[in-house]
Amino acid sequence: MSLIPVTILTGFLGSGKTTLLKRVLTEAHGQRIAVIENEFGEENIDNDILVADTEEHIVQMSNGCVCCTIREDLRETLADLAKQRKAGTLNFERVVIETTGVADPGPVAQTFFMDDEIAELYLLDSILTLVDAKHGEQQLDQRQEARRQVGFADQIFISKTDLVTEDEANALAHRIKHMNPRAPQKRVHFGEVPIAEVFDLKGFNLNAKLDIDPDFLKDDAHSHHGHQHSHDCGHDHADGEACHHPHHHAHDDDVKSFVYKSHKPFNATKLEDFLGSMVQIYGPRMLRYKGVLHVSGMDRKVVFQGVHQLMGSDVGPKWAAGEPKISKMVFIGIELPQDLFKAGLDQCLA
């Protein structure tokens, strides 16, 4: 039996999570989806869809969706759902977990890797984060949970951009891009997102594709000249021309990303030891990290990624003939000592 794909939906109150969930639950998309909510809040779908005082914590919808409200541990709920599915009393093909507005999605994601029983039944597909353009800057300024939600994301939906100016929307997008360059951004009207853009994103697949805007890689020094810069902010500047629209420079976010690149191959043992020690020390502050590596003595790419202290690696495809063998890594975390990481990685080169 194939694994059940899981999508984690996160974002602060007002960002459009409820709209997106209602769409998932009521749209005739032909998919049977179990939605797990881990809070009862004033903004939740239980107002319209879930009967709050029902004894049953699982409600089956007319279009085949299943609604759950977690009144117990997430792990127990997932195990219970899987048991009912196996027994034939519930029929669903995928799971969506909505986290509370102030939740850190990290522990929810880790459940799918740390718990053997859950890992044998479910496959974590992606973490989706909704950001409210109207209040996003303020929420990112004031709440570390909001910054973490951005850092963990595989896909970011920016909602309510019609309520702000184009410059404000661009400044928010630019800021988010520097916090998490690996998550594509899409502007959506409230939470109205086509189902095809929500599921099967494969954010946790170990593949040899590192989803970072190539201009972000070139722009490591954040030089604001020419086309590199215009790609980020949506404005064109002639080479060397100063840009005067708002940028993220006023925000020194604790959630930051950095990229490491090298044309020299890695010594596999040294690298494993170094990353292992870094994860031991900084794991709680390492939100997401991924790399496609050129390892000495191997004709195949090595791919690794991690969430907090959990790291996995795999051997990827062969380097194509004539393809430059470059190692690329991206780290997204909270106040990570970038210089220490980069110096340590340099020491691991063969």
N, C-alpha and C positions, 0 to 999 in steps of 0.2 A: 504494500500500500504506500502510495507516495506521501511525502510530508505535506502537512497543511501550511500554506503560506500565511505569514502574519505581518500586518502593517501596524506600526505604532504612530498614532496621531497626537501631536503635541502643539502647544501654542497657548499664549495668554488669553484670558477672558476677553471676549469681544473681537477676537481675530478671525472668527468665521468657522471655527471647528464644528459648532452646532449645525450650521448651514450645510457644511460638507457631509456631516454624519446623516442628517435628514435625507440628503440626496442619495447617499449610499443605501439607506434603509428603504426609501420609497421609490426610487427609480426602477423601472422595469428593465434591469440590465441582464436578467437571466442568470445571475450568479446567486448562490445561496451563501450568505455571509453571516458569521456570528460577530456581533458587536459587543465588546466588553467595555463597560464604563466603570471607572474606578472612583467615581464621586457622584453624589447627588447634589446638584447645585441649582441655583435659580435659573442658570442659563442652559440647563441640560435638556436633552431630548425627552426626559421622562414626563415633562409637562404635557407633551402632545402624544407621545407614543407609549411610554412605559407607565404602567399604573403603579404609582409609588407604594401603595399599601398592599400590593399583591403578595401572597405568601411565596409564590413561585418566583425564584430569582432568574428564571429563564422564560422569555416570552417569545413565541413564534409569530412572525409577521406573515401577512397574507402573500407577500411576494417571495416567501421562502427564507427571508432573513430571520436570524435569531437574535434576540436582544438579551444581554445579561447585564446585571449590575453586580459589581463585586461587593459582597458583604463579608468576604473572607479573603484569604490570601490569593494572589494571582495564580500561583502555581496550582492550588487546589481547584480553582475554577477551570483552568486549562485542562487539568487531568479529568475533571468531571465532564467537561464538554466532549473530550476525546472518547471517554467511556460510553457516553450516550450515543455518540456517532457510531461507534463500533457495534453497539447493541441495536442500532437502527431506529432508536427513538428520536434522534435528531439528525437532520440532514443539512450539512453545510460544507462548503468547499474552501473557505478561507476565514481568517479572523482579523478584525480591526480592534485595536485596543486604544481607547481614548484616555489619555492621562489627564490628571487635574491640571488646571492652569498654572499652578505653581510647582508642578512636579519636575524633577530631574529625570529624564527618560533613561539615564544610564542603568540604574538597577533593573528597570523593566527589561531592557535589552539583554542584560547579563543573564537573566533567568533562562534565556534560550540557549545559552552556551554552558552554563554551570550545572544545570540540572539534567542528568542523563535521561531521565524518563521523558522530560519535556523535549529534549533535543532529538529523541527518537521519533517524536510525533509531529513536531512543528519545525518550520523553517522561517527564521526571521528574514523578511524581504527588505523592509526599509523603514526609516524613521522620517515622517513628514512633519515639517514645522510650518505653522501659519503665523505670519507676522502682520499686525495691524499697522498700516502705513500712518494712520492718524496718531496713534499713541506709541508706535514702535520705538521711536528714539527715546522717549521718556522711560518706557519699560526697560529698554536695554541699559539706560543710564542707571536706573534705580534697583534693578533686580538681577542678581546673578543667575537665578533660575532661567530668566528669559535669555541671557547670554549663553547659558549651557544648552538650552533648547536649539539655538542657532548652531552651536558648535557640533552637536550630535547629528544634525540633519543630513539626510541623503537628498532631499528635495525641499526647497523652500517656496512657499506660496505667499506672496505679499498681497494682502487684501486691502480694500478701501482706498486705493490710490486715487480714486475720483474725489476724495475729500481733502487731498493735499495738492500743492503745486507740483509741477513736473520737476523742478529743482529739488524740492524736498524729497520726492520719491527717488530721484537719482542719488541723492546724498545718502539716504537710508540703504539703498541697494549697494552702493559703494562700500559703506561701512560693513554691511553683512558679508560682502565678498571678501573683505580682508579678515574677517573672523573665520569664515569657512569658504575657502575657494573651491572645494570639491563638490559642493551642492549646487546644482543648477537652480536658478531663480525664475519664477514665473509670476507675473502680476495677474491677479484674478479678481473678479467682482465679488466681494464678500467671500463666501466659501464655495462659490459655484465652480467646481473643478470637474472636467470630464473624467469619468471613472477610469478611462484608459491611462490617465496621467497619475493615477493614485496607486494602481496595482502593478505587480510584476516589474518593479524598478530594479530589482536585484542589487540593492545597495550593499548587501553583506556578502555578495559573491566574491570569491577569490578569483579575480580575473586580471588579465595583463593590461587593462585599460585604466589609466589614472586620470580621473575626470577633473582636470584642472584646466582652466582657461590658459592656453599657451602664453597669452600676454601677461598673465599674472606671474608665470615663471620668469619671463624676461624682466618683469618689473620688480624683481626682488628688492632693489634698492629704493623702490617706490619713486623713481624719478618721474617727474611729471612733464615729459616732453613728447611731442609728436603723437603718432597713432597709438602707441602703447597705452597712453593715458586715455585717449578718446574712447578706446574700446571699453574701458571700465565705466566711464561716467556718462557716455551717451552724448558727449559734446566734442566737436572737432576743434583741434587747435593746430595752428601751424607750428612747426618745430621751434621749440624754445619760447613759444608764446605762453605767458602766464595765464593761469585759469582763475577766474574770480568767483565761480559759483561754489556753493557750500560743499565741503568735503569732510571726510571722517577724521581729519587731523585734530579736531577739537576733542575727540574721544580717545582716551587711552584705555581701550577695553582690556579687561583681564583675560578674556577669551581671545586668543590670537592664533594665527597660523603661521607656519614658516615652511619653506621648501628647501630640501637638500638635494643637490645634484652632483654627480661625479662621473667623469669619463674613465676613471681608473676602476678596475674590478675590486670587489670586496673579498677579504679573507673570511670564509663562511664561519669558522669557529670564533674568530675575534668578534665578528658582528653579532653572532648569537649571544655571546657572553655580555657584550656591551648593552644590547637592547634588553636582555634579561635583567641586568642590574638597573637600568633606567626605569624599567617597568616596575621593579620592586620599590624603587624610591619615589618615583613620580606618578605611578599608575593612577592613583585617585584623581590626579589633575590632568591626566591624558584622556581627552574625550574620544577622539577618533584619530587614527593614524593609518597610513597605507603606503606601500612602496612597491615599485617594480624594479628589481635589482639585477645587476650584472655581477655574477659571482665567479671568481677565479676558477678555471678548470671546468666550467659548465657551459654547454652550448645552448642551454635553455634559460629563459627568464625565471627568476624566483619572485613570487608574489607574496606579500604579507600584509596583514591588516590587524587592527586591534581596537578594542573598546576597554578603557581603563586598564586593569591588569591582565586582561585576557587577550592573548595574541595568537594568531594562527598563520601558518605559511604553507605554500604549495609550490610545486614546480609548474611553470607555465609553458607557453609555446616556445619553439626554437626562435632564436634571433634570425630574422630574415636576412638573406644575402644582401650585403651592402647597407644594412640598417645600422646606424651608429649605436654602439653598445653603451648606453648611458643609464646609470642608476638614478631614479627619481623617487623622492619620498616627500610626503606632506604630513605634518604633525599639527593637530588642532588641540589646544589645551589651555589650561588656566595658569598664567604666569610661569610658563615653562622656561627654563634657562637655555635659551636658544644657542648662545655661544658655547655652552658646555656640551650640548647635543652635537653641534656641528664639529667641535674640536674632537670629541670622542669618535664620531663617525669617521673623521679624517684618519684617526689612528687605526681604524679597522680596514683600511684599504690595503690591498695586497702589494 
